[in-house]
Amino acid sequence: MKRKDYRIASLAALVIVMVAFLSTIFSANANLSFAASGKKKSTAVARPSAVDYTEAQIKRLQDALNITDAQKELWNNLTQVMRENAKEMDALTKDRAEKAKTMNAVENMQFHSQITEAHLAELKRLIPTFEAFYASMSDEQKQITDTIFRTGKYVKHKKK
């Protein structure tokens, strides 16, 4: 009897996970399809490109951290990887937007898999440059960075 209960519980969990997964895909798909259509709704908020978003993040980090001359090379390496990753993501998003109206459900799921794999590859490229930059930080810079990553809140660094 326990084995039957386990199978029922497993099946129920699987159904819940699949419903959550599919609802995420369909809601993301609706947003991407809307973006691809070029139509504007009064409730829609235009999303910045990954490149624009990354440039804003770079500026906010730079303002918050007060990067020293000794850190400039490591910072430049980090921002270069961030910019390359953003360009790659914009290319994927543009490709998806162009194909949105003709994609079937399987192709849509494959696209989401491709995006997930791209995010993973981007993180793998970013982490080593971020680690090198983080290691060069003062304790105060590390504390600011940790807070930003933990909370998403940026605080301007006061220059001494």
PyMOL commands that set and color helices and strands:
alter all, ss='L'
color gray80, all
select helices_A, chain A and resi 2-37+50-65+69-99+105-135+139-151
alter helices_A, ss='H'
color red, helices_A
deselect
rebuild
show_as cartoon
